[in-house]
């Protein structure tokens, strides 16, 4: 969770992956096995099974299934796993390594929910201050309607709750693949421009392909 407050501006545009593009399950499973070992392939297979089973569920049930699946992964600081203090792993790297820190949980949930049909406009990755640990922290939020109180998907608290029930979290900013918001309350926040302003997000979207997998510094299994 040692994220620091990163809001670095980037001068280049990201290469955006289409959120609902068809994923090649066989290729992904094979590549994860090759890069991270046989158990990584099994996790990738379980991920595809989870997405397949959740495809026709209600949006709320999709949140529950995806949140449950990824909260089974191991929490570990970036410096230990990747050798740098604030590395945003792609969903495939997170699954391959079998763990990550709070931004990796949130990013993996975000892209998975997009893949199974939750609209991008309803999802935001949110930087917050977690008062219980006195650190910056990242969660995924879901807005059923534009004006509704968001639901929070978190690895610290596995139960999905409205933001108004998460008094331990102080919102700072949030974003999705389109927009960036500065948050002053547990609601919509103030629109602050394009998500392209986030350098870490731009870097992440450049690395989403299966042929750009990074090796962790340590093995978790």
C-alpha positions as CSV (number, residue, x, y, z in Angstrom):
1,X,0.0,0.0,0.0
2,X,3.0,2.3,-0.1
3,X,1.7,4.2,-3.1
4,X,2.5,7.8,-2.3
5,X,0.3,10.4,-3.9
6,X,1.1,10.1,-7.6
7,X,-0.6,12.5,-10.0
8,X,2.2,12.9,-12.5
9,X,1.4,14.5,-15.9
10,X,2.3,12.6,-19.1
11,X,3.1,14.2,-22.4
12,X,2.1,11.2,-24.6
13,X,-1.2,9.5,-25.2
14,X,-1.7,5.9,-24.1
15,X,-2.3,3.0,-26.4
16,X,-5.8,2.0,-25.1
17,X,-6.9,-1.6,-25.3
18,X,-10.6,-2.1,-26.2
19,X,-12.2,-3.1,-22.8
20,X,-14.5,-5.7,-24.4
21,X,-12.0,-7.1,-26.9
22,X,-12.1,-10.9,-27.2
23,X,-9.4,-12.5,-25.1
24,X,-7.5,-15.5,-26.4
25,X,-7.8,-17.9,-23.4
26,X,-5.5,-20.6,-24.8
27,X,-2.8,-18.1,-25.6
28,X,-3.0,-16.4,-22.2
29,X,-3.0,-19.6,-20.2
30,X,0.0,-20.9,-22.2
31,X,2.0,-17.7,-21.9
32,X,1.3,-17.4,-18.1
33,X,2.4,-21.0,-17.7
34,X,5.6,-20.3,-19.7
35,X,6.4,-17.1,-17.8
36,X,5.3,-17.9,-14.3
37,X,4.8,-21.7,-14.0
38,X,2.0,-24.3,-14.2
39,X,0.0,-22.9,-11.2
40,X,-0.2,-19.5,-13.0
41,X,-1.9,-21.3,-15.9
42,X,-4.4,-22.8,-13.5
43,X,-5.1,-19.4,-12.0
44,X,-5.6,-18.0,-15.5
45,X,-8.0,-20.9,-16.3
46,X,-9.9,-20.1,-13.1
47,X,-10.1,-16.4,-14.1
48,X,-11.6,-17.3,-17.5
49,X,-14.1,-19.7,-15.7
50,X,-15.1,-17.0,-13.3
51,X,-15.7,-14.5,-16.2
52,X,-17.6,-17.1,-18.1
53,X,-19.9,-18.0,-15.2
54,X,-20.4,-14.3,-14.4
55,X,-21.2,-13.2,-17.9
56,X,-25.0,-13.3,-17.6
57,X,-25.3,-12.3,-13.9
58,X,-26.7,-9.0,-12.7
59,X,-24.1,-6.2,-12.4
60,X,-24.1,-6.5,-8.6
61,X,-23.5,-10.2,-8.7
62,X,-20.7,-9.6,-11.2
63,X,-19.1,-7.3,-8.7
64,X,-19.4,-9.9,-6.0
65,X,-17.8,-12.7,-8.0
66,X,-14.9,-10.7,-9.4
67,X,-14.2,-9.1,-5.9
68,X,-14.3,-12.6,-4.3
69,X,-12.0,-14.1,-7.0
70,X,-9.2,-11.5,-6.8
71,X,-9.3,-11.1,-3.0
72,X,-8.0,-14.7,-2.8
73,X,-4.7,-13.4,-4.1
74,X,-1.7,-12.5,-1.8
75,X,-1.0,-9.0,-0.8
76,X,2.7,-8.0,-1.1
77,X,4.4,-4.6,-1.4
78,X,5.7,-3.7,-4.8
79,X,9.3,-3.2,-3.6
80,X,9.4,-6.8,-2.5
81,X,7.7,-8.3,-5.5
82,X,8.8,-6.1,-8.4
83,X,11.8,-4.4,-7.1
84,X,10.4,-0.8,-7.3
85,X,8.2,1.2,-4.9
86,X,5.2,1.9,-7.1
87,X,4.7,-0.6,-10.0
88,X,1.2,-0.9,-11.4
89,X,1.0,-4.5,-12.6
90,X,-1.2,-5.5,-15.5
91,X,-4.0,-8.0,-14.7
92,X,-2.0,-10.8,-16.4
93,X,1.1,-10.0,-14.3
94,X,-1.0,-10.0,-11.2
95,X,-2.5,-13.4,-12.0
96,X,0.9,-14.7,-13.1
97,X,2.7,-13.5,-9.9
98,X,-0.2,-14.6,-7.7
99,X,-0.2,-11.4,-5.8
100,X,0.4,-7.7,-5.6
101,X,-0.6,-4.6,-3.7
102,X,-3.7,-2.6,-3.6
103,X,-3.5,-0.9,-7.0
104,X,-3.0,-4.4,-8.6
105,X,-6.1,-5.7,-7.0
106,X,-8.1,-2.7,-8.2
107,X,-6.8,-2.7,-11.7
108,X,-7.4,-6.4,-12.2
109,X,-11.0,-6.0,-10.9
110,X,-11.6,-3.0,-13.2
111,X,-10.5,-4.7,-16.4
112,X,-12.2,-8.0,-15.5
113,X,-15.6,-6.2,-14.9
114,X,-15.2,-4.4,-18.2
115,X,-14.6,-7.7,-19.9
116,X,-17.8,-9.2,-18.6
117,X,-20.0,-6.3,-19.6
118,X,-20.0,-3.7,-16.8
119,X,-20.0,-0.3,-18.5
120,X,-16.8,1.8,-18.1
121,X,-18.9,4.8,-17.1
122,X,-20.0,3.0,-13.9
123,X,-16.4,2.1,-12.8
124,X,-13.6,4.2,-11.3
125,X,-10.3,3.3,-9.8
126,X,-10.0,5.5,-6.7
127,X,-7.0,6.7,-4.7
128,X,-8.0,7.2,-1.1
129,X,-6.3,7.7,2.3
130,X,-6.9,4.6,4.5
131,X,-7.1,6.1,8.0
132,X,-6.7,2.7,9.7
133,X,-3.2,2.2,8.3
134,X,-2.4,5.9,7.7
135,X,-1.4,5.3,4.1
136,X,-2.6,6.0,0.6
137,X,-4.6,3.1,-0.8
138,X,-6.4,2.2,-4.0
139,X,-9.9,0.7,-4.4
140,X,-12.3,0.1,-7.2
141,X,-15.7,1.9,-7.1
142,X,-19.0,1.2,-8.9
143,X,-21.7,3.8,-9.6
144,X,-25.1,2.1,-10.3
145,X,-26.3,5.5,-11.6
146,X,-24.3,8.7,-12.2
147,X,-25.6,10.3,-9.0
148,X,-25.6,7.3,-6.7
149,X,-23.2,6.7,-3.8
150,X,-20.5,4.3,-5.1
151,X,-19.9,0.8,-3.9
152,X,-16.4,0.0,-2.8
153,X,-14.5,-3.1,-3.9
154,X,-11.4,-3.4,-1.6
155,X,-8.8,-5.9,-0.6
156,X,-8.6,-4.5,2.9
157,X,-12.3,-5.1,3.6
158,X,-13.6,-8.0,1.4
159,X,-17.3,-7.0,1.9
160,X,-18.6,-4.7,-0.8
161,X,-20.0,-1.6,0.9
162,X,-21.4,1.8,0.0
163,X,-18.7,4.5,0.3
164,X,-20.8,6.1,3.1
165,X,-20.1,3.1,5.2
166,X,-16.4,3.2,4.6
167,X,-15.5,6.0,7.0
168,X,-12.0,4.7,7.2
169,X,-11.4,5.9,3.6
170,X,-10.8,9.5,2.6
171,X,-11.2,10.0,-1.2
172,X,-8.4,11.8,-3.1
173,X,-8.9,11.3,-6.8
174,X,-10.4,8.7,-9.1
175,X,-10.3,7.8,-12.8
176,X,-11.3,5.3,-15.4
177,X,-10.1,4.9,-19.0
178,X,-11.7,8.2,-20.0
179,X,-11.7,10.7,-17.2
180,X,-10.0,11.9,-14.0
181,X,-11.8,13.3,-11.0
182,X,-10.6,15.1,-7.9
183,X,-12.7,13.9,-5.0
184,X,-13.8,16.1,-2.1
185,X,-16.5,13.8,-0.8
186,X,-17.8,10.2,-1.1
187,X,-19.6,10.9,-4.4
188,X,-18.9,12.1,-7.9
189,X,-16.1,14.5,-7.3
190,X,-14.9,17.3,-9.5
191,X,-14.0,16.5,-13.1
192,X,-10.3,17.3,-13.7
193,X,-9.8,16.3,-17.3
194,X,-8.6,13.2,-19.2
195,X,-7.2,10.1,-17.6
196,X,-4.2,10.6,-19.9
197,X,-2.9,13.0,-17.3
198,X,-1.9,10.0,-15.2
199,X,1.5,8.8,-16.2
200,X,1.2,5.5,-14.4
201,X,-2.1,4.7,-16.2
202,X,-0.5,5.5,-19.6
203,X,2.4,3.2,-18.8
204,X,0.0,0.4,-17.7
205,X,-2.1,0.6,-20.9
206,X,1.1,0.2,-23.0
207,X,1.9,-3.1,-21.2
208,X,-1.5,-4.9,-21.4
209,X,-0.4,-7.3,-24.1
210,X,0.4,-10.9,-23.2
211,X,3.9,-10.6,-24.7
212,X,4.9,-7.8,-22.3
213,X,4.9,-9.8,-19.0
214,X,7.4,-8.8,-16.4
215,X,9.1,-11.2,-14.1
216,X,8.8,-10.6,-10.3
217,X,11.8,-10.5,-8.1
218,X,10.5,-13.3,-5.8
219,X,8.2,-16.3,-6.2
220,X,5.1,-16.4,-4.1
221,X,4.6,-20.1,-4.6
